């Protein structure tokens, strides 16, 4: 009897420690997000203090320079980085759960490159006919490209049992899509199409409130649906047989994982271009911080973690060599490739 009471106390203590760890991790991530928000508001070609920002919020002066900078340039860009960075991280988590591979992600598997290819071809075709592409049209085109690239990866997965080889095939698909995109952009005549080169390298510049509204709808609904699938995903992580025994329709779940991850990565690519390694590295960082693989913790954690990492990298991209802005994918690669390498080494040791 005493032994049972002691075990209950130990289990209760362990559960309390886990809850405390989760709480501390989320508080730290949210604190970093707030700090990075104000840092991104303040830095740039025009420096802005916290009190200047408060003045812009409290005094409605549309003709002032600071008002235009905050409301037309910096706030849309910051919110876009938060939404799309979170979306990319959740997409990476879904793909890693689907393929049971720690380095699966929309960029590595060629999904982002497929989305980039179809968006570029759509814009080239329509702009040559004098037709402007709407934000929603770009998302649809990117989603089609994502599904196309994912379809090729899935076809290969039926023939290949080695997951490492599957990742290599995904990388090769990405190279093919990027090569075709670069070829089309290079030989485009329209000056607006030539500017696709900057977009194809990844950037949050030029964001508008119209873009933000579409992002909020697409990313918000998709992430909520993903969170609702936390329990089936948790069962799926234990193996397909276990998931079936728990009453999970594995085929439907796999299709849902494909569609949700493709839609999230498509939304990112449509608005900001392909952004590398965020979708791979952030899930590992959140797992390291929380010491858990529970989707109900990792899904919101990945969203917030992706927002923090992307906002930090975007601030670096536009300030280090200001007024020249570098590609955000270059910054994310520098900071996140070591995380991916560490994840691969850790997987090898297990």
Secondary structure, DSSP 8 states (H G I E B T S, - for coil): -HHHHHHHHHHHHHHHHHHHHHHHHHHHHHHHHHHHHHHHHH-SSS---HHHHHHHHHS--TTSHHHHIIIIIIHHHHHHHHHHHHHHHHHHHHHHHHHT-TT--TTTTTHHHHHHHHHHHHHHHHHHTT----HHHHHHHHHHHHHHHHHHHHHHHHH---HHHHHHHHHHHHHHHHHHHHHHHHT--SHHHHTHHHHHT---TT--HHHHHHHHHHHHHHHHHHHHTHHHHHHHHT-HHHHHHTT--HHHHHHHHHHHHHHHHHHHHHHH----SHHHHHHHHHHHHHT---HHHHHHHHHHHHHHHHHHHHHHHHHTTTTS---HHHHHHHHHHHHHHHHHHHHHH-
